[in-house]
Amino acid sequence: MIRVLLADDEAMIRAGVRAILAAGQDIEVVAEAAEGREAVSLAQAHRPDVALLDIRMPRLDGLAAGEEIVRTVPGTAVAMLTTFSEDAYVARALSGGATGFLLKSGDPHELIAGVRAVADGAAFLSPKVARHVIDGYGARRVGRGATARTRVGALTPREREVLGLVGAGLSNPEIAARLHLVEGTVKAHVSAVLDRLEVKNRVQAAIVAYEAGLVPDAD
């Protein structure tokens, strides 16, 4: 089971999200919080697989709460759940270590898929905000075209191949199956790629992959 901490200051929203996640059958909401500080405390107490955080909450907003959870509960993946898709929110969430960004107005199946992806170590962006990330955040933070290609030039051919699949949103097990490698080897390649590119997480690595033209076409 994927264990989830759900934080939102609106009880009705929490109830709706909880019901959607329950339909996934492999997802269990183990704790709920109505504000950011409570979310951090519950994450530290329950150590869930995923912390699903609303951005606008009292006392401590979801962005700050997410940063604190990433820092103090490294085994918990952070995904933001919001009605907002402004570049500033996306940029801060991702630079703070979040690996998912989901819109409340999105399809329920998208929410379930997003939670599963980040729990599995992959990155997941709502399609409605993915273009904001690539065109806005990506342009400002990791550069475009030639600059990105220069950065990936330091990688080995295998590392560039792995980076392209990270950019396509594949998890470590999926990459291992695609490249006929053991999962531990893929994990080592991903870690090396993040270090060489000097990025914090898979989302930032995926932006480099997009800008460098490494992301393969969908099958």
Secondary structure, DSSP 8 states (H G I E B T S, - for coil): -EEEEEE-S-HHHHHHHHHHHHTTSSEEEEEEESSHHHHHHHHHHH--SEEEEESS-SSS-HHHHHHHHHHH-TTSEEEEEES---HHHHHHHHHTT--EEEETTS-HHHHHHHHHHHHTT--EE-HHHHHHIIIIIHHHHT--HHHHHHHHTTS-HHHHHHHHHHHTT--HHHHHHHHT--HHHHHHHHHHHHHHHT-SSHHHHHHHHHHHT------
